[in-house]
Each structure stands twice: as C-alpha cells, then as structure tokens.
Amino acid sequence: MSYVHNRLYDVCSRCRAGFPLRVTRWCASTASDVALPDFLKGAPHRKHPGVTHLKTLCLPEGLQRGALSLIHKSEVKDLTERAGRLTNFLWSRKRAAEASQLRERAIALEKKWMWNEKEQQRDTDKHSFEAQIRKKVLTEMRRTTYHWTPLRYDEELGVVYMAARLAGGYAAVLRALNEIKKRDLAFTPYSLLDFGSGLGTALWASHTLWGVSLKEYVCVDSCGAMNTLAEQLLTGGIEAGEPLIKHVYFRQFFPVSPKVQADLVVAAFSLSEMATQHDRQETVLTLWRKTSSYLVLVENGTKEGHQILMEARDVLLKSEEKVTPDSRRSRTFAPCTHEMPCPKLLSQKVVPCNFIQSYYPLPLRGKNPEREQEKFSYLIMSRVKQKSVGQVDWARLTGPVHRRSRHVQCQVCCSNGELRQFAVTKRRHGRHMYRCARSCDWGDQLPVIQAEENNPTDETHDSYAGTDTMV
C-alpha cells in the first residue's frame, strides 16, 4: 500500500508542476479507484460477498468410510454398471402426466380425427365409427404418454443408490446450504427437518456447516430400508457403533403436532418422487408450515427439476393465506433475485436454471476417482427479513463465466426479472468490478445498477455490455 501512496504522490506532484489536464484527470480517477467500494464490505475481490461457489468437495471422512464398508458388505453384483443405469434413469425422469392434461389431449385428438375422417363416417355406422376413433386415441395415448412409476427401494437398491448418488447429492445440498451460510452470518440453526432424507445427505451437509449449533436432526423418509442404511452410515458402517452425529431421529411420517417448527427444513430430490402436482403442492405447504427460518428445496438440474421448483415457489408466494400458524410472509432468498415469473420459463426454448458443483465420487474400485460435476437446481425460501444494503442490486450468474484477455462475459438474472448479457471491462466498469467478475463463477452474484447511455467511443468488446452496467 505504501508503494501505491508514493506513486499517487509522485503523480500529483507532476500534475501540480504543469502537466496536461488529462494527466490530472487520470490522477483523480486512480485515487478514487484505490478506495474499496462499499459493496466489498472490506473483503478482497476474490472473496467478495457475492461469491458462494465452493471448490471441489469430498465426502466427510466418516460418511465415506461408512459407505464403502456397507457397499463391500452387500456384495451387490455389477454395482458400477447398475449405479450408472440408475443415474441415467433418475436424470431422464419426468413428472407423471396429470389426469386433466391427459383428458384434454384425448379430446383434442378425438376432435382432430373425427374431422379428418368425415368421409369414412358416411360409409360406416356412427357408433362403430366413434368406437374406432376412441380405440385409435387410446392407442396413441399409450404410445406417446410418459409412463411414470414410483421407485420402491429395498436394501439392495438402496446400496446401488448409495454408489450412484451419495457423493453428488451431498455436493448439491452442501452448495445450496452454503448460500445461507455465506449470506446470513447470524443464522445459527438449532434444529433440522429433512424430508425425503434418503441416505441422510442433507443431515451430513448441514452438520458440516452448522455442527456446533445444531442439536436436533429429524429425518423423515417413508422407506424403512433407506432409514436403516442412513443409520448405519452414521456409525461409519460399524454395527452397534457410536453415531458420529448425535441427536438424530428417523421417522417414516411427519411429526404430529402442526405447531412444531424447525429452523432449517430441507427436501432434496423428493418432490420429483411424487405422483401428482396436488401432492407436491400440499407437501410444499406442509414443509413451509414447519419452517421457522429457511426452506431449502433441491432437484436435478433438468427442465423437470427446475419447473417443479418454480411450481413450489409460486405456491408459497401466492398461497400465504393457507399457511398457518406462522403469519410471516415468504421471501425468495436464492437463487432468484426477484419474485417475478422466471425469465427462463417465459422463453420459447425452455433452458433450466441450474448450477454445477464439482466433487469426488466414491472410490468404488479402490483408486482415486476423477473429479465429476453435479448439475442441480435449488430454491431457498426464507421467513427472515433481509437487510437492504445501499442501492446495489445483486444479480445471479446463470451460466458459465467466460474470462477473456480484456473482458469477462457474464449472463445474469437481474432483480427486475430479466436475463442480461454483460461484458465487464476495466475501462467501463472500473478495476474493482473487473477483478470481482474475474473471481466469480457460475451461481455467484454480482452487484448491478442501471447504466447511463452507452458511450459510442468505448472499445469494441464493450458492445456486449447491453443496457446495464456493473458497479
């Protein structure tokens, strides 16, 4: 810092000695650029408040040891191949078709074919003709409708799921929870409710972040085999061993009392396992009633997963009168920067709003596995009233950050509900914003304000900056 001060002193001396006005202006801009802007809150650029991404994650040592122990004891044949097939099946899975949608489609097909085959109707009996059309409609519906079936986990399939999804699920949930940890430093949860807990990835992820303050973990899963495996993972795979995390309670149903709330409620990869939209909506409202501070929902980073989360968001924002007894309104905490319709869902070509997290999978073959990436979507709803920080809006990076030699290309979702493309440059946006942008990654936030008119004399790559400007 002393070098910077001495450099500024030399420049100012030369300005006073009669150097041109452009040098004086350069001196003033340099002096103002040295002072850190308010949005950094004293943090270095690479750790500014909007940075929430994590480095490559590994499973906690006890969890990995327990998982490998259970896998070796189970002796499941063709485990690696079965795990790969299960992963592909879960990733490609869609929602079950609603009865109303099927009915509307059947009626439309029937009307279409009735109209197209009017000539044939004249030569045949009316009732016979209608029966032929209905049969044709049923055949077409069976052929083109996605046949959704619920997954029934036993102990063997639970082990396959462990090999396929334990590490990736843990990485996705930890990344989502880290958003709360980074942005709400005062949040110290006492209790966790994990719905559809499965193998307990949310339990382990929350313990990693708030193990000191969390004193009660309630895991709810209707599958007894998965609860058994989750309990065994807590002891490191050792029978009758001491649990590595204390005060964990497993249930197959929700707690009876409607007034009991948890500070942190998580449902990871659970809503997509429900047969109807009505079931998902009722479950989301029940989870919200049991939420004291934050509700975290995580799904696969597919179109289906994203749309399920947006349905849940709409239910909580529009159905507040049904949520009792806590009257505090719901607020969207992350990743959305607004409470307007999702701009990605409004586009003709629906591209899911998803994020990635690098992780190391289980070493099933005894060798250190290569790094993989989990692509997921998440939604965090809050009852906690957020403090407004100045006039700066934080936009969410919704795609990869492309770092070039003299600019950084970013795609962000702004607080006005619009998707924008930016090219952050040092000349246009200042040294601080440029360095922050280079330190960001997919899923982080950048501070944005409305810009003035574009300067036609800017460099060519500044044309990417659109109509908004980074602070």
PyMOL commands that set and color helices and strands:
alter all, ss='L'
color gray80, all
select helices_A, chain A and resi 2-16+21-34+38-40+45-47+61-74+79-92+99-116+118-123+126-144+155-183+201-210+224-234+271-273+277-289+303-318+320-322+343-346+426-429+431-439+460-465
alter helices_A, ss='H'
color red, helices_A
select strands_A, chain A and resi 191-195+216-220+248-251+262-268+291-300+331-334+355-359+372-382+393-397+402-403+408-413+419-424+445-450+468-470
alter strands_A, ss='S'
color yellow, strands_A
deselect
rebuild
show_as cartoon
